[in-house]
Amino acid sequence: MKPIRPLSPALKAHTTADLHGLPHGRITEQGTEAHVFVADLDDLTAWWMALEGRITCQNAGPGVCLWTLHTNTDHGRGTPIRVHALALDTDLIDDDCRTAINNSPHAA
């Protein structure tokens, strides 16, 4: 049964977070993608452990990095989600996530 009106990317991301018990702060959408903002790298790791995906890191100012998990709501078949976490450039992401890191200045 189709819903009367299509679900927004943000609502799909929120439902995914609830289904998996994932931490989140603000959830927004831009076009067909949802953007989830989490508190720290541990929260980002929780999302990666639940949904997998690719992780990137870019400079976000002096001494600060923006880590982003590129994933989706259904293991490659769902709505695109970008999970974002700000961290100090000295903070390290969990070793379990190393295989998902792409173009990161903090990769081992």
C-alpha positions as CSV (number, residue, x, y, z in Angstrom):
1,M,0.0,0.0,0.0
2,K,1.4,3.4,-1.0
3,P,1.2,6.3,1.4
4,I,-1.2,9.1,0.4
5,R,1.7,11.4,0.0
6,P,5.4,10.4,-0.4
7,L,7.5,10.4,2.7
8,S,10.2,13.1,2.8
9,P,13.9,12.2,3.0
10,A,14.1,13.7,6.5
11,L,11.2,11.6,7.8
12,K,12.7,8.5,6.2
13,A,16.0,9.2,8.0
14,H,14.2,9.8,11.3
15,T,12.4,6.5,10.9
16,T,15.7,4.7,10.2
17,A,17.3,6.3,13.3
18,D,14.3,5.2,15.5
19,L,14.3,1.7,14.0
20,H,18.0,1.2,14.7
21,G,18.1,3.2,18.0
22,L,20.6,5.6,16.5
23,P,21.6,8.9,18.1
24,H,20.8,12.1,16.3
25,G,20.4,15.8,16.7
26,R,19.0,17.9,13.9
27,I,17.7,16.1,10.8
28,T,17.1,18.1,7.6
29,E,16.7,17.5,3.9
30,Q,18.1,19.0,0.8
31,G,16.6,17.7,-2.4
32,T,16.4,14.0,-2.3
33,E,19.0,13.6,0.6
34,A,18.6,13.7,4.3
35,H,21.3,15.3,6.5
36,V,21.7,14.1,10.0
37,F,23.8,16.0,12.5
38,V,25.3,14.0,15.4
39,A,27.3,15.1,18.5
40,D,30.6,13.3,18.0
41,L,32.5,10.6,16.2
42,D,31.1,7.8,18.4
43,D,27.6,8.7,17.2
44,L,28.9,8.7,13.6
45,T,30.4,5.2,14.3
46,A,27.0,4.0,15.5
47,W,25.4,5.0,12.3
48,W,28.1,3.3,10.2
49,M,27.8,0.1,12.3
50,A,24.1,0.0,11.5
51,L,24.0,1.1,7.9
52,E,27.6,0.9,6.5
53,G,28.6,3.3,3.8
54,R,31.6,5.6,3.0
55,I,33.2,8.1,5.3
56,T,34.9,11.3,4.3
57,C,36.7,14.0,6.2
58,Q,37.3,17.6,5.3
59,N,38.7,20.6,7.0
60,A,36.0,22.8,8.6
61,G,38.2,25.6,10.0
62,P,41.3,25.9,12.1
63,G,41.7,22.7,14.1
64,V,38.3,21.4,13.2
65,C,37.2,18.6,10.8
66,L,33.8,17.6,9.4
67,W,33.4,13.9,9.2
68,T,30.5,12.7,6.9
69,L,29.1,9.2,6.5
70,H,27.5,8.7,3.0
71,T,24.9,6.0,3.4
72,N,21.2,5.4,2.9
73,T,18.1,4.1,4.7
74,D,18.2,0.6,3.3
75,H,21.7,-0.8,2.7
76,G,22.2,0.6,-0.8
77,R,18.6,0.7,-1.9
78,G,17.1,3.5,0.1
79,T,17.0,7.3,0.5
80,P,20.5,8.8,0.6
81,I,21.6,10.0,4.1
82,R,24.6,12.1,5.0
83,V,25.5,11.9,8.7
84,H,27.7,14.7,9.8
85,A,29.9,15.1,12.9
86,L,32.3,17.9,13.8
87,A,35.5,16.9,15.6
88,L,38.9,18.4,16.5
89,D,41.5,17.6,13.9
90,T,43.3,15.6,16.7
91,D,40.3,13.3,17.3
92,L,40.5,9.9,15.8
93,I,37.6,7.8,14.4
94,D,37.0,4.3,15.7
95,D,39.3,1.7,14.2
96,D,36.2,-0.3,13.1
97,C,35.4,2.4,10.6
98,R,38.9,2.5,8.9
99,T,37.7,0.4,5.9
100,A,35.0,3.0,5.2
101,I,37.2,6.1,5.2
102,N,37.8,7.7,1.8
103,N,40.1,10.7,1.3
104,S,40.6,11.4,4.9
105,P,43.6,13.3,6.2
106,H,43.2,11.2,9.4
107,A,43.4,7.8,7.8
108,A,46.0,5.5,9.2
